[in-house]
Amino acid sequence: MINSLAKLLVAVAMAGTLTACGRGEEIAACGEDESAADAPAEAASPIKLTAGIQDIMLDMIDPSADFLWESVSVTETAQGVEEKQPRTDEEWAEVRKHAIILAEAANLILMEGRHVAREGKVLGDHGTPGNLTAEEAEKAIAADRATYEGFGQALHDVGVAFLEAAEERNPKAIMDAGETMDQVCEGCHLKFWYPGQKIPAFPDQAPEAH
């Protein structure tokens, strides 16, 4: 009697499992289906890319880079040496602001899926001899993405160096970061923007005419 009751309970339990999973399906398969159902679905990215790399360069990176370059300088004049540097809280706050813009804009140009130019747009210097078109620049970046990302990361690090210099109010560190930024920007542009551009020689470097 007890054995019969036990068998009945087992049969009921199995029947309930089969009903929940669907008639005719294996119990193991049912377990797999439940696990798949419990797995979280991959969420769609909330990021919507609007600007092209050119837009970020023109409207974020270039203005901030120019401001940071010009924030500290030493100029010799007939009247003596002129030293320019931030001195007030407000002036140092401006340096800090542009440093943050530079660092984070460097991240923006590295985002996957961002095109060199917006759809239907051409680069501002399109047609300049030696310069790549937007399509050519995009192909160059895709062909050597690692180098492109290396330049972007280096630019971000320069932005961080400016930020630390601003927070420490260190004019010398601002100038040092400016020299590094010049090298990073020029290196990236020579590879991905205007690799064929001919830079005119200075008069004393021009070949002699025969």
Disulfide bonds with the S-S distance in Angstrom:
Cys21-Cys30 1.54
